[in-house]
Amino acid sequence: MSLWKRIKQALKNYLTRMEQSNKELFGNGRLDCCKLNSSRNDRRL
């Protein structure tokens, strides 16, 4: 296997893992700043 194919496969695997992680954190829906901020606890003084 050539070097470029290994690099491409490693990048593809990384992006797949990142996608799965994002789905676990944010779900499958469209990201909306209002929805993200409503689930976060703001502790501003």
PDBQT receptor file of N, H, CA, C and O in Angstrom, charges set to zero:
ATOM      1  N   MET A   1       0.861  -1.176   0.000  1.00  0.00    +0.000 N 
ATOM      2  CA  MET A   1       0.000   0.000   0.000  1.00  0.00    +0.000 C 
ATOM      3  C   MET A   1       0.904   1.235   0.000  1.00  0.00    +0.000 C 
ATOM      4  O   MET A   1       1.865   1.315   0.766  1.00  0.00    +0.000 OA
ATOM      5  N   SER A   2       0.591   2.169  -0.847  1.00  0.00    +0.000 N 
ATOM      6  H   SER A   2      -0.189   2.104  -1.470  1.00  0.00    +0.000 HD
ATOM      7  CA  SER A   2       1.438   3.346  -0.956  1.00  0.00    +0.000 C 
ATOM      8  C   SER A   2       1.235   4.289   0.225  1.00  0.00    +0.000 C 
ATOM      9  O   SER A   2       0.250   4.183   0.957  1.00  0.00    +0.000 OA
ATOM     10  N   LEU A   3       2.157   5.191   0.397  1.00  0.00    +0.000 N 
ATOM     11  H   LEU A   3       2.957   5.278  -0.197  1.00  0.00    +0.000 HD
ATOM     12  CA  LEU A   3       2.125   6.139   1.503  1.00  0.00    +0.000 C 
ATOM     13  C   LEU A   3       0.869   7.002   1.451  1.00  0.00    +0.000 C 
ATOM     14  O   LEU A   3       0.234   7.229   2.480  1.00  0.00    +0.000 OA
ATOM     15  N   TRP A   4       0.506   7.484   0.267  1.00  0.00    +0.000 N 
ATOM     16  H   TRP A   4       1.022   7.299  -0.570  1.00  0.00    +0.000 HD
ATOM     17  CA  TRP A   4      -0.662   8.359   0.143  1.00  0.00    +0.000 C 
ATOM     18  C   TRP A   4      -1.958   7.636   0.477  1.00  0.00    +0.000 C 
ATOM     19  O   TRP A   4      -2.869   8.222   1.063  1.00  0.00    +0.000 OA
ATOM     20  N   LYS A   5      -2.041   6.378   0.107  1.00  0.00    +0.000 N 
ATOM     21  H   LYS A   5      -1.301   5.903  -0.370  1.00  0.00    +0.000 HD
ATOM     22  CA  LYS A   5      -3.244   5.602   0.429  1.00  0.00    +0.000 C 
ATOM     23  C   LYS A   5      -3.366   5.400   1.935  1.00  0.00    +0.000 C 
ATOM     24  O   LYS A   5      -4.467   5.459   2.481  1.00  0.00    +0.000 OA
ATOM     25  N   ARG A   6      -2.232   5.162   2.613  1.00  0.00    +0.000 N 
ATOM     26  H   ARG A   6      -1.337   5.115   2.169  1.00  0.00    +0.000 HD
ATOM     27  CA  ARG A   6      -2.264   4.999   4.069  1.00  0.00    +0.000 C 
ATOM     28  C   ARG A   6      -2.658   6.303   4.756  1.00  0.00    +0.000 C 
ATOM     29  O   ARG A   6      -3.421   6.294   5.722  1.00  0.00    +0.000 OA
ATOM     30  N   ILE A   7      -2.139   7.415   4.263  1.00  0.00    +0.000 N 
ATOM     31  H   ILE A   7      -1.519   7.422   3.478  1.00  0.00    +0.000 HD
ATOM     32  CA  ILE A   7      -2.494   8.721   4.830  1.00  0.00    +0.000 C 
ATOM     33  C   ILE A   7      -3.980   8.997   4.618  1.00  0.00    +0.000 C 
ATOM     34  O   ILE A   7      -4.668   9.451   5.532  1.00  0.00    +0.000 OA
ATOM     35  N   LYS A   8      -4.467   8.724   3.422  1.00  0.00    +0.000 N 
ATOM     36  H   LYS A   8      -3.908   8.355   2.680  1.00  0.00    +0.000 HD
ATOM     37  CA  LYS A   8      -5.875   8.936   3.107  1.00  0.00    +0.000 C 
ATOM     38  C   LYS A   8      -6.765   8.066   3.993  1.00  0.00    +0.000 C 
ATOM     39  O   LYS A   8      -7.789   8.537   4.487  1.00  0.00    +0.000 OA
ATOM     40  N   GLN A   9      -6.390   6.811   4.199  1.00  0.00    +0.000 N 
ATOM     41  H   GLN A   9      -5.558   6.428   3.798  1.00  0.00    +0.000 HD
ATOM     42  CA  GLN A   9      -7.170   5.912   5.028  1.00  0.00    +0.000 C 
ATOM     43  C   GLN A   9      -7.150   6.368   6.490  1.00  0.00    +0.000 C 
ATOM     44  O   GLN A   9      -8.174   6.305   7.170  1.00  0.00    +0.000 OA
ATOM     45  N   ALA A  10      -6.005   6.823   6.971  1.00  0.00    +0.000 N 
ATOM     46  H   ALA A  10      -5.173   6.874   6.418  1.00  0.00    +0.000 HD
ATOM     47  CA  ALA A  10      -5.916   7.303   8.349  1.00  0.00    +0.000 C 
ATOM     48  C   ALA A  10      -6.790   8.535   8.548  1.00  0.00    +0.000 C 
ATOM     49  O   ALA A  10      -7.461   8.652   9.573  1.00  0.00    +0.000 OA
ATOM     50  N   LEU A  11      -6.794   9.446   7.595  1.00  0.00    +0.000 N 
ATOM     51  H   LEU A  11      -6.249   9.351   6.762  1.00  0.00    +0.000 HD
ATOM     52  CA  LEU A  11      -7.631  10.635   7.672  1.00  0.00    +0.000 C 
ATOM     53  C   LEU A  11      -9.111  10.272   7.634  1.00  0.00    +0.000 C 
ATOM     54  O   LEU A  11      -9.916  10.836   8.375  1.00  0.00    +0.000 OA
ATOM     55  N   LYS A  12      -9.460   9.335   6.772  1.00  0.00    +0.000 N 
ATOM     56  H   LYS A  12      -8.806   8.876   6.170  1.00  0.00    +0.000 HD
ATOM     57  CA  LYS A  12     -10.842   8.885   6.677  1.00  0.00    +0.000 C 
ATOM     58  C   LYS A  12     -11.300   8.267   7.991  1.00  0.00    +0.000 C 
ATOM     59  O   LYS A  12     -12.417   8.527   8.441  1.00  0.00    +0.000 OA
ATOM     60  N   ASN A  13     -10.451   7.452   8.613  1.00  0.00    +0.000 N 
ATOM     61  H   ASN A  13      -9.544   7.241   8.248  1.00  0.00    +0.000 HD
ATOM     62  CA  ASN A  13     -10.785   6.840   9.905  1.00  0.00    +0.000 C 
ATOM     63  C   ASN A  13     -10.946   7.900  10.982  1.00  0.00    +0.000 C 
ATOM     64  O   ASN A  13     -11.858   7.812  11.804  1.00  0.00    +0.000 OA
ATOM     65  N   TYR A  14     -10.077   8.896  10.990  1.00  0.00    +0.000 N 
ATOM     66  H   TYR A  14      -9.336   8.968  10.322  1.00  0.00    +0.000 HD
ATOM     67  CA  TYR A  14     -10.157   9.979  11.970  1.00  0.00    +0.000 C 
ATOM     68  C   TYR A  14     -11.474  10.744  11.822  1.00  0.00    +0.000 C 
ATOM     69  O   TYR A  14     -12.148  11.017  12.815  1.00  0.00    +0.000 OA
ATOM     70  N   LEU A  15     -11.838  11.085  10.599  1.00  0.00    +0.000 N 
ATOM     71  H   LEU A  15     -11.291  10.863   9.792  1.00  0.00    +0.000 HD
ATOM     72  CA  LEU A  15     -13.073  11.830  10.367  1.00  0.00    +0.000 C 
ATOM     73  C   LEU A  15     -14.305  11.000  10.740  1.00  0.00    +0.000 C 
ATOM     74  O   LEU A  15     -15.294  11.547  11.227  1.00  0.00    +0.000 OA
ATOM     75  N   THR A  16     -14.253   9.710  10.520  1.00  0.00    +0.000 N 
ATOM     76  H   THR A  16     -13.449   9.266  10.125  1.00  0.00    +0.000 HD
ATOM     77  CA  THR A  16     -15.361   8.839  10.901  1.00  0.00    +0.000 C 
ATOM     78  C   THR A  16     -15.525   8.812  12.413  1.00  0.00    +0.000 C 
ATOM     79  O   THR A  16     -16.644   8.893  12.919  1.00  0.00    +0.000 OA
ATOM     80  N   ARG A  17     -14.418   8.699  13.134  1.00  0.00    +0.000 N 
ATOM     81  H   ARG A  17     -13.509   8.634  12.723  1.00  0.00    +0.000 HD
ATOM     82  CA  ARG A  17     -14.488   8.726  14.601  1.00  0.00    +0.000 C 
ATOM     83  C   ARG A  17     -14.988  10.074  15.103  1.00  0.00    +0.000 C 
ATOM     84  O   ARG A  17     -15.754  10.128  16.065  1.00  0.00    +0.000 OA
ATOM     85  N   MET A  18     -14.566  11.158  14.469  1.00  0.00    +0.000 N 
ATOM     86  H   MET A  18     -13.943  11.115  13.688  1.00  0.00    +0.000 HD
ATOM     87  CA  MET A  18     -15.012  12.493  14.859  1.00  0.00    +0.000 C 
ATOM     88  C   MET A  18     -16.509  12.647  14.612  1.00  0.00    +0.000 C 
ATOM     89  O   MET A  18     -17.215  13.239  15.429  1.00  0.00    +0.000 OA
ATOM     90  N   GLU A  19     -16.994  12.119  13.500  1.00  0.00    +0.000 N 
ATOM     91  H   GLU A  19     -16.421  11.638  12.837  1.00  0.00    +0.000 HD
ATOM     92  CA  GLU A  19     -18.420  12.169  13.174  1.00  0.00    +0.000 C 
ATOM     93  C   GLU A  19     -19.239  11.422  14.216  1.00  0.00    +0.000 C 
ATOM     94  O   GLU A  19     -20.271  11.920  14.665  1.00  0.00    +0.000 OA
ATOM     95  N   GLN A  20     -18.796  10.245  14.600  1.00  0.00    +0.000 N 
ATOM     96  H   GLN A  20     -17.958   9.840  14.235  1.00  0.00    +0.000 HD
ATOM     97  CA  GLN A  20     -19.517   9.459  15.602  1.00  0.00    +0.000 C 
ATOM     98  C   GLN A  20     -19.544  10.175  16.946  1.00  0.00    +0.000 C 
ATOM     99  O   GLN A  20     -20.563  10.170  17.638  1.00  0.00    +0.000 OA
ATOM    100  N   SER A  21     -18.438  10.782  17.308  1.00  0.00    +0.000 N 
ATOM    101  H   SER A  21     -17.611  10.786  16.746  1.00  0.00    +0.000 HD
ATOM    102  CA  SER A  21     -18.371  11.524  18.567  1.00  0.00    +0.000 C 
ATOM    103  C   SER A  21     -19.329  12.712  18.556  1.00  0.00    +0.000 C 
ATOM    104  O   SER A  21     -20.018  12.965  19.545  1.00  0.00    +0.000 OA
ATOM    105  N   ASN A  22     -19.372  13.433  17.452  1.00  0.00    +0.000 N 
ATOM    106  H   ASN A  22     -18.813  13.227  16.649  1.00  0.00    +0.000 HD
ATOM    107  CA  ASN A  22     -20.272  14.585  17.338  1.00  0.00    +0.000 C 
ATOM    108  C   ASN A  22     -21.735  14.155  17.378  1.00  0.00    +0.000 C 
ATOM    109  O   ASN A  22     -22.566  14.856  17.956  1.00  0.00    +0.000 OA
ATOM    110  N   LYS A  23     -22.054  13.034  16.785  1.00  0.00    +0.000 N 
ATOM    111  H   LYS A  23     -21.379  12.465  16.316  1.00  0.00    +0.000 HD
ATOM    112  CA  LYS A  23     -23.430  12.530  16.835  1.00  0.00    +0.000 C 
ATOM    113  C   LYS A  23     -23.829  12.193  18.256  1.00  0.00    +0.000 C 
ATOM    114  O   LYS A  23     -24.969  12.435  18.654  1.00  0.00    +0.000 OA
ATOM    115  N   GLU A  24     -22.898  11.630  19.035  1.00  0.00    +0.000 N 
ATOM    116  H   GLU A  24     -21.972  11.433  18.712  1.00  0.00    +0.000 HD
ATOM    117  CA  GLU A  24     -23.197  11.312  20.430  1.00  0.00    +0.000 C 
ATOM    118  C   GLU A  24     -23.429  12.580  21.242  1.00  0.00    +0.000 C 
ATOM    119  O   GLU A  24     -24.323  12.625  22.087  1.00  0.00    +0.000 OA
ATOM    120  N   LEU A  25     -22.628  13.606  20.990  1.00  0.00    +0.000 N 
ATOM    121  H   LEU A  25     -21.902  13.570  20.304  1.00  0.00    +0.000 HD
ATOM    122  CA  LEU A  25     -22.730  14.842  21.772  1.00  0.00    +0.000 C 
ATOM    123  C   LEU A  25     -23.913  15.714  21.351  1.00  0.00    +0.000 C 
ATOM    124  O   LEU A  25     -24.629  16.238  22.205  1.00  0.00    +0.000 OA
ATOM    125  N   PHE A  26     -24.120  15.873  20.054  1.00  0.00    +0.000 N 
ATOM    126  H   PHE A  26     -23.538  15.448  19.361  1.00  0.00    +0.000 HD
ATOM    127  CA  PHE A  26     -25.081  16.853  19.554  1.00  0.00    +0.000 C 
ATOM    128  C   PHE A  26     -26.289  16.255  18.860  1.00  0.00    +0.000 C 
ATOM    129  O   PHE A  26     -27.225  16.987  18.537  1.00  0.00    +0.000 OA
ATOM    130  N   GLY A  27     -26.303  14.959  18.620  1.00  0.00    +0.000 N 
ATOM    131  H   GLY A  27     -25.542  14.365  18.883  1.00  0.00    +0.000 HD
ATOM    132  CA  GLY A  27     -27.414  14.333  17.926  1.00  0.00    +0.000 C 
ATOM    133  C   GLY A  27     -27.270  14.461  16.420  1.00  0.00    +0.000 C 
ATOM    134  O   GLY A  27     -26.248  14.935  15.925  1.00  0.00    +0.000 OA
ATOM    135  N   ASN A  28     -28.294  14.040  15.696  1.00  0.00    +0.000 N 
ATOM    136  H   ASN A  28     -29.124  13.655  16.099  1.00  0.00    +0.000 HD
ATOM    137  CA  ASN A  28     -28.245  14.049  14.233  1.00  0.00    +0.000 C 
ATOM    138  C   ASN A  28     -28.831  15.312  13.625  1.00  0.00    +0.000 C 
ATOM    139  O   ASN A  28     -28.696  15.536  12.423  1.00  0.00    +0.000 OA
ATOM    140  N   GLY A  29     -29.476  16.137  14.432  1.00  0.00    +0.000 N 
ATOM    141  H   GLY A  29     -29.586  15.955  15.409  1.00  0.00    +0.000 HD
ATOM    142  CA  GLY A  29     -30.140  17.320  13.902  1.00  0.00    +0.000 C 
ATOM    143  C   GLY A  29     -29.160  18.424  13.525  1.00  0.00    +0.000 C 
ATOM    144  O   GLY A  29     -27.949  18.318  13.719  1.00  0.00    +0.000 OA
ATOM    145  N   ARG A  30     -29.729  19.469  12.986  1.00  0.00    +0.000 N 
ATOM    146  H   ARG A  30     -30.712  19.556  12.828  1.00  0.00    +0.000 HD
ATOM    147  CA  ARG A  30     -28.953  20.620  12.585  1.00  0.00    +0.000 C 
ATOM    148  C   ARG A  30     -28.501  21.382  13.839  1.00  0.00    +0.000 C 
ATOM    149  O   ARG A  30     -29.283  21.575  14.771  1.00  0.00    +0.000 OA
ATOM    150  N   LEU A  31     -27.242  21.809  13.853  1.00  0.00    +0.000 N 
ATOM    151  H   LEU A  31     -26.607  21.653  13.097  1.00  0.00    +0.000 HD
ATOM    152  CA  LEU A  31     -26.728  22.535  15.002  1.00  0.00    +0.000 C 
ATOM    153  C   LEU A  31     -27.321  23.940  15.033  1.00  0.00    +0.000 C 
ATOM    154  O   LEU A  31     -27.335  24.650  14.027  1.00  0.00    +0.000 OA
ATOM    155  N   ASP A  32     -27.804  24.319  16.200  1.00  0.00    +0.000 N 
ATOM    156  H   ASP A  32     -27.792  23.742  17.017  1.00  0.00    +0.000 HD
ATOM    157  CA  ASP A  32     -28.394  25.635  16.387  1.00  0.00    +0.000 C 
ATOM    158  C   ASP A  32     -27.822  26.213  17.671  1.00  0.00    +0.000 C 
ATOM    159  O   ASP A  32     -27.845  25.554  18.710  1.00  0.00    +0.000 OA
ATOM    160  N   CYS A  33     -27.313  27.430  17.613  1.00  0.00    +0.000 N 
ATOM    161  H   CYS A  33     -27.295  27.966  16.769  1.00  0.00    +0.000 HD
ATOM    162  CA  CYS A  33     -26.664  28.012  18.785  1.00  0.00    +0.000 C 
ATOM    163  C   CYS A  33     -27.638  28.134  19.956  1.00  0.00    +0.000 C 
ATOM    164  O   CYS A  33     -27.223  27.993  21.106  1.00  0.00    +0.000 OA
ATOM    165  N   CYS A  34     -28.886  28.385  19.704  1.00  0.00    +0.000 N 
ATOM    166  H   CYS A  34     -29.223  28.500  18.770  1.00  0.00    +0.000 HD
ATOM    167  CA  CYS A  34     -29.861  28.511  20.789  1.00  0.00    +0.000 C 
ATOM    168  C   CYS A  34     -30.054  27.176  21.511  1.00  0.00    +0.000 C 
ATOM    169  O   CYS A  34     -30.151  27.141  22.737  1.00  0.00    +0.000 OA
ATOM    170  N   LYS A  35     -30.109  26.100  20.763  1.00  0.00    +0.000 N 
ATOM    171  H   LYS A  35     -30.030  26.129  19.766  1.00  0.00    +0.000 HD
ATOM    172  CA  LYS A  35     -30.265  24.780  21.372  1.00  0.00    +0.000 C 
ATOM    173  C   LYS A  35     -29.015  24.395  22.151  1.00  0.00    +0.000 C 
ATOM    174  O   LYS A  35     -29.116  23.817  23.234  1.00  0.00    +0.000 OA
ATOM    175  N   LEU A  36     -27.841  24.706  21.615  1.00  0.00    +0.000 N 
ATOM    176  H   LEU A  36     -27.759  25.175  20.735  1.00  0.00    +0.000 HD
ATOM    177  CA  LEU A  36     -26.604  24.363  22.302  1.00  0.00    +0.000 C 
ATOM    178  C   LEU A  36     -26.471  25.141  23.599  1.00  0.00    +0.000 C 
ATOM    179  O   LEU A  36     -26.053  24.582  24.613  1.00  0.00    +0.000 OA
ATOM    180  N   ASN A  37     -26.817  26.418  23.586  1.00  0.00    +0.000 N 
ATOM    181  H   ASN A  37     -27.157  26.873  22.762  1.00  0.00    +0.000 HD
ATOM    182  CA  ASN A  37     -26.679  27.244  24.777  1.00  0.00    +0.000 C 
ATOM    183  C   ASN A  37     -27.718  26.908  25.834  1.00  0.00    +0.000 C 
ATOM    184  O   ASN A  37     -27.457  27.094  27.023  1.00  0.00    +0.000 OA
ATOM    185  N   SER A  38     -28.873  26.425  25.442  1.00  0.00    +0.000 N 
ATOM    186  H   SER A  38     -29.085  26.275  24.476  1.00  0.00    +0.000 HD
ATOM    187  CA  SER A  38     -29.914  26.119  26.419  1.00  0.00    +0.000 C 
ATOM    188  C   SER A  38     -29.573  24.877  27.237  1.00  0.00    +0.000 C 
ATOM    189  O   SER A  38     -30.053  24.738  28.362  1.00  0.00    +0.000 OA
ATOM    190  N   SER A  39     -28.769  23.983  26.707  1.00  0.00    +0.000 N 
ATOM    191  H   SER A  39     -28.379  24.095  25.793  1.00  0.00    +0.000 HD
ATOM    192  CA  SER A  39     -28.423  22.772  27.438  1.00  0.00    +0.000 C 
ATOM    193  C   SER A  39     -27.180  22.956  28.298  1.00  0.00    +0.000 C 
ATOM    194  O   SER A  39     -26.814  22.060  29.058  1.00  0.00    +0.000 OA
ATOM    195  N   ARG A  40     -26.536  24.096  28.188  1.00  0.00    +0.000 N 
ATOM    196  H   ARG A  40     -26.833  24.825  27.570  1.00  0.00    +0.000 HD
ATOM    197  CA  ARG A  40     -25.313  24.367  28.936  1.00  0.00    +0.000 C 
ATOM    198  C   ARG A  40     -25.636  25.173  30.193  1.00  0.00    +0.000 C 
ATOM    199  O   ARG A  40     -26.509  26.040  30.178  1.00  0.00    +0.000 OA
ATOM    200  N   ASN A  41     -24.936  24.883  31.258  1.00  0.00    +0.000 N 
ATOM    201  H   ASN A  41     -24.226  24.178  31.270  1.00  0.00    +0.000 HD
ATOM    202  CA  ASN A  41     -25.133  25.651  32.497  1.00  0.00    +0.000 C 
ATOM    203  C   ASN A  41     -24.224  26.877  32.461  1.00  0.00    +0.000 C 
ATOM    204  O   ASN A  41     -22.999  26.749  32.484  1.00  0.00    +0.000 OA
ATOM    205  N   ASP A  42     -24.812  28.039  32.405  1.00  0.00    +0.000 N 
ATOM    206  H   ASP A  42     -25.807  28.143  32.386  1.00  0.00    +0.000 HD
ATOM    207  CA  ASP A  42     -24.032  29.284  32.417  1.00  0.00    +0.000 C 
ATOM    208  C   ASP A  42     -23.829  29.717  33.847  1.00  0.00    +0.000 C 
ATOM    209  O   ASP A  42     -24.790  29.852  34.605  1.00  0.00    +0.000 OA
ATOM    210  N   ARG A  43     -22.609  29.931  34.212  1.00  0.00    +0.000 N 
ATOM    211  H   ARG A  43     -21.828  29.822  33.596  1.00  0.00    +0.000 HD
ATOM    212  CA  ARG A  43     -22.286  30.392  35.562  1.00  0.00    +0.000 C 
ATOM    213  C   ARG A  43     -21.538  31.706  35.486  1.00  0.00    +0.000 C 
ATOM    214  O   ARG A  43     -20.422  31.839  35.990  1.00  0.00    +0.000 OA
ATOM    215  N   ARG A  44     -22.163  32.657  34.858  1.00  0.00    +0.000 N 
ATOM    216  H   ARG A  44     -23.069  32.549  34.450  1.00  0.00    +0.000 HD
ATOM    217  CA  ARG A  44     -21.543  33.969  34.706  1.00  0.00    +0.000 C 
ATOM    218  C   ARG A  44     -21.825  34.807  35.936  1.00  0.00    +0.000 C 
ATOM    219  O   ARG A  44     -22.910  34.738  36.513  1.00  0.00    +0.000 OA
ATOM    220  N   LEU A  45     -20.866  35.580  36.325  1.00  0.00    +0.000 N 
ATOM    221  H   LEU A  45     -19.984  35.636  35.856  1.00  0.00    +0.000 HD
ATOM    222  CA  LEU A  45     -21.041  36.451  37.484  1.00  0.00    +0.000 C 
ATOM    223  C   LEU A  45     -21.352  37.864  37.050  1.00  0.00    +0.000 C 
ATOM    224  O   LEU A  45     -21.533  38.743  37.893  1.00  0.00    +0.000 OA
TER     225      LEU A  45
